[in-house]
Amino acid sequence: MALEVQVVMDARSPRALGAFWAVALGYVEEPPPAGFDSWDAALDAWGFPPEDRDLAYAVVDPAGAGPRVFFQRVPEGKTVKNRVHLDVRYSAAQGVDREDRAAKLAAAREHAAALVDAGATVLREVDDPREGAWVVMADPEGNEFCVT
């Protein structure tokens, strides 16, 4: 039996980082619990003070296929390279043939440009005849990921 996977990311500002990743992945904010019109209404009912409203945040695939991505506030900043990173497979989602490196890199560049507008940074582009083409990026808090 396969188990459900949730991706968890440490963050200085879970809400802001989650908003970025919602754009990057085509996700939406996780809906509030049943009986509440908004997360603020739920947090009010649960007694969370305003200064604790950015302790955690989650985004979900609106189609329900991808994993939930959960952001948790931590006191320390990112200091070293990620040991695990996400690949945002934009070109695969758009039907670009796997063997067409030029088209794949063009699609990745196009999506990367939109993510720069959302707060990401391009670190480098890779175009390797043996391995493929992708754009290495960092999210607004410096976490590395690739757009393929």
C-alpha positions as CSV (number, residue, x, y, z in Angstrom):
1,M,0.0,0.0,0.0
2,A,1.4,3.4,-1.0
3,L,1.4,6.1,1.6
4,E,0.5,9.7,1.1
5,V,3.4,12.2,0.9
6,Q,3.5,15.7,2.3
7,V,6.4,18.0,1.4
8,V,7.5,20.1,4.4
9,M,9.6,23.3,4.0
10,D,11.2,25.4,6.8
11,A,10.6,29.1,6.3
12,R,11.1,32.5,7.9
13,S,7.6,33.5,6.6
14,P,5.5,30.4,5.8
15,R,2.6,32.5,4.3
16,A,4.9,34.4,1.9
17,L,6.9,31.3,0.9
18,G,3.7,29.3,0.5
19,A,2.3,32.0,-1.8
20,F,5.4,31.8,-4.0
21,W,5.1,28.0,-4.2
22,A,1.4,28.2,-5.0
23,V,2.4,30.2,-8.1
24,A,5.3,27.9,-9.0
25,L,3.3,24.7,-8.7
26,G,-0.1,25.9,-9.9
27,Y,-1.4,25.2,-6.4
28,V,-3.9,27.0,-4.1
29,E,-4.0,27.9,-0.4
30,E,-5.3,24.9,1.5
31,P,-9.0,25.7,2.2
32,P,-10.0,26.5,5.8
33,P,-11.5,23.8,8.0
34,A,-15.2,23.0,7.6
35,G,-17.4,25.5,9.3
36,F,-15.0,28.5,8.7
37,D,-15.2,31.0,5.8
38,S,-11.5,31.8,6.1
39,W,-8.3,30.8,7.9
40,D,-8.5,34.1,9.9
41,A,-11.9,33.1,11.1
42,A,-10.6,29.7,12.2
43,L,-7.6,31.2,13.9
44,D,-9.8,33.8,15.7
45,A,-12.0,31.0,16.9
46,W,-9.0,29.0,18.1
47,G,-7.6,31.9,20.0
48,F,-4.4,32.5,17.9
49,P,-3.1,36.0,18.4
50,P,-2.1,38.0,15.3
51,E,1.6,37.5,15.9
52,D,1.2,33.7,15.6
53,R,-0.7,33.8,12.3
54,D,2.4,33.0,10.3
55,L,3.5,29.9,12.1
56,A,2.4,27.6,9.4
57,Y,0.8,27.6,5.9
58,A,-0.1,25.0,3.4
59,V,-0.8,24.8,-0.3
60,V,-2.5,22.0,-2.2
61,D,-3.1,20.8,-5.8
62,P,-6.6,22.0,-6.7
63,A,-7.0,18.7,-8.7
64,G,-6.0,16.7,-5.6
65,A,-3.3,14.8,-7.5
66,G,-0.1,16.3,-6.1
67,P,1.2,16.3,-2.5
68,R,0.3,18.9,0.1
69,V,3.1,21.3,0.7
70,F,3.4,22.5,4.3
71,F,5.5,25.5,5.4
72,Q,6.6,25.8,9.0
73,R,8.2,28.8,10.6
74,V,11.7,28.2,12.0
75,P,14.0,30.6,13.8
76,E,17.1,29.9,11.8
77,G,17.7,30.9,8.1
78,K,19.0,28.6,5.4
79,T,22.7,28.2,5.6
80,V,23.8,25.4,3.2
81,K,22.8,23.8,-0.1
82,N,19.6,21.7,0.0
83,R,20.2,17.9,0.2
84,V,16.8,17.4,-1.5
85,H,15.2,19.8,-4.0
86,L,12.0,20.0,-6.0
87,D,11.9,19.7,-9.8
88,V,9.1,21.8,-11.3
89,R,8.5,19.8,-14.4
90,Y,6.8,22.5,-16.4
91,S,7.9,21.3,-19.9
92,A,6.6,17.8,-19.2
93,A,3.3,19.3,-18.0
94,Q,3.0,21.3,-21.3
95,G,3.6,18.3,-23.5
96,V,7.1,19.2,-24.7
97,D,8.8,16.1,-26.2
98,R,11.4,14.8,-23.8
99,E,14.0,14.5,-26.6
100,D,13.5,18.1,-27.9
101,R,16.1,19.9,-25.7
102,A,15.7,23.3,-27.3
103,A,12.0,23.4,-26.8
104,K,12.3,22.0,-23.3
105,L,14.8,24.7,-22.3
106,A,12.7,27.4,-23.9
107,A,9.6,26.2,-22.0
108,A,11.7,26.1,-18.8
109,R,13.1,29.6,-19.4
110,E,9.6,31.0,-20.0
111,H,8.3,29.5,-16.7
112,A,11.5,30.6,-14.9
113,A,10.8,34.2,-16.0
114,A,7.4,34.1,-14.4
115,L,8.9,32.7,-11.2
116,V,11.4,35.5,-11.1
117,D,8.5,37.9,-11.2
118,A,7.1,36.0,-8.2
119,G,10.4,36.4,-6.3
120,A,12.7,33.6,-7.4
121,T,16.3,34.0,-8.6
122,V,17.9,32.2,-11.6
123,L,21.1,30.6,-10.4
124,R,22.2,29.0,-13.7
125,E,20.9,27.2,-16.8
126,V,22.0,23.7,-17.8
127,D,21.9,22.4,-21.3
128,D,23.7,19.0,-21.4
129,P,23.3,16.7,-24.4
130,R,23.5,13.7,-22.2
131,E,21.4,14.8,-19.3
132,G,18.9,17.4,-20.7
133,A,18.1,21.0,-20.1
134,W,16.8,22.8,-17.1
135,V,17.0,26.1,-15.1
136,V,18.4,26.0,-11.5
137,M,16.6,28.6,-9.3
138,A,16.3,29.7,-5.7
139,D,12.9,30.5,-4.1
140,P,12.5,33.8,-2.2
141,E,14.2,32.2,0.9
142,G,17.1,30.7,-1.0
143,N,15.9,27.1,-1.4
144,E,17.2,25.6,-4.6
145,F,14.9,24.0,-7.1
146,C,14.9,23.2,-10.9
147,V,12.5,24.1,-13.6
148,T,12.6,21.5,-16.3
